[in-house]
Amino acid sequence: MGVVWRAHDEYLHRDVAIKELRLGESADAGESEAAVRRVLREARAAAKLRHPGIVTVHDVVIEDNLPWIVMELIEGRSLADILDNDGPLPLDQAAQVGIQILRALDAAHHRGVLHRDVKPANIMLDGERVVLTDFGIALIDGASALTGTGQMPGSPEYIAPERIDGHEATRAADMWAAGVTLYATVVGRSPFKRKDIQSTLAAAASRDPDPDPRIGRLWPVIQGLLRKQPAERMEAKDAIERLSSLAGTLTPRGGLPRPSNDVNTWIDNPSDQVTVVAETAPNTRTAPPLMPPPVYPQAVSPADITLDPIPIQPRKRNHGILIVLGAALVVAIVVVVVALTSKSPPEGQTQQPQQQPSTTTTPQPPLVPYRELLGYTISVPAEWKRTESTAGDRTDVLYVGPQPDPQAGAPEVQVRRDTTGTTAAEYLANRDRSVKADRENADYKSSTTGDVLEYEHGSAAGPVRYHVLTRAVTDKQGTLFIMTFSLRANDPTTLQNEWRAMRPIATAVFNSFQFNNT
């Protein structure tokens, strides 16, 4: 257990935070030694790092054979406190939080430090600055693990699937936790939170994140960070690049963290929230010897990963003008769209004959082919965005369409290569059984026609419904490729209307698939 105090350094005349280690009365010698080593590891891990997104450790003081960590005082609130009391952040601010956390993790990874407990409770927001704290279970290159046999460091809702399976932590595990945190920042909870630890771990290991309309344009990044296979997971630099176009200015979250029943201190466990309180701890140290003037490191080059701040533009507050301009822009867009859709095709071009759409369908948009390194070519609508899990010979590629209805998710096509040796028929049959048997799916209906499995189901955890087409085909070498066209909505009527409009597109995309070596 630990207590974080707000204190004043009498020698440097500055306020600091001091983390005190408190051992339970029943702690034996072995438990006490492990706790001390964990606190020292936290200090050493943070001390290795110099980055604006990582809390700065100033000193470690030993008193009564127990360590006290003297560190930078963060005046803001934890992301967990904000989510619990103020609710989720807007999408643009969540993107800004994600960028700063990913930059901090990237800097730590380049210094050989894995955090292993990234979550909202360990993230502080101080104005426009986002700070990663609590390196109590961090893993440093060359150091031995402090967890015993059968122990799993981290918080269940944020632990990566490979860690649940007993594999060692890697950078990808921190990326997973960052993805879960980004999801929680816009939704308010982890996508894998369940009623108990066992169910939570099972959900993280086997379930896809629950969709939510609030995720919006963050969905491709979150999906990339939450790939089940570590090798397929999006890396920090790719996620930062994609979030940069969405990021906005952080709104300062004023006030101290909400106090607990004990207003003087906030006791936490090593992997839980670290909160700075208003009480000042007495300074019981003897005067230190005089120290020589500090020697500061040379400035890093502009190419250093610690430099590259997102430019923060002050938010304008003339809401009335913005509303009027916004209304005018909407009217202008409607006029332009009506004018464009009424024009005849340009000279020299002939319009392709199309079936007359019904009142619930839309004309099929033009398709653009993508020739992938994975060994196939597929065509999707021109306005769809393409993302991949990793560079090079990828294991899957995702194509995401626009989201015109806030009550429905964006349509998605995923193409994945399966190297397990399963045949197409076996895969479709197994997929049908597993989705049907999942206790978190409700009202499951399915049908299989040739190499296509079509199914629809609801969610036991909420009103969201899914409609999915899955096609499984093999190339000449017998390698299985799986195409999945999925759509989700918050109610059956919306899903039915959206699916009726998207079905022709799904058919056209599936029919366009071909292997490059044929």
Secondary structure by P-SEA (a helix, b strand, c coil): cbbbbbcccccccbbbbbbbbbbcccccaaaaaaaaaaaaaaaaaaaacccccbbbbccccccccbbbbbbbbbccccaaaaaaccccccaaaaaaaaaaaaaaaaaaaaacccccccccccccccccbbbbccccccccccccccccccccccccccccccccccccccaaaaaaaaaaaaaaacccccccccccaaaaaaaaaccccccccccccaaaaaaaaacccccccccaaaaaaaacccccccccccccccccccccbbbbccccbbbbcccccccccccccccccccccccccccccccccccccccccaaaaaaaaaaaaaaaaaaaaaaaaacccccccccccccccccccccccbbbbbbccccccccccccbbbbbcccccccbbbbbbbbcccccccbbbbbbbbcccccaaaaaaaaaaaaaacccccccccccccccccbbbbbccccbbbbbbbbbbbccccbbbbbbbbbbcccaaaaaaaaaaaaaaaaaaaaacccccc
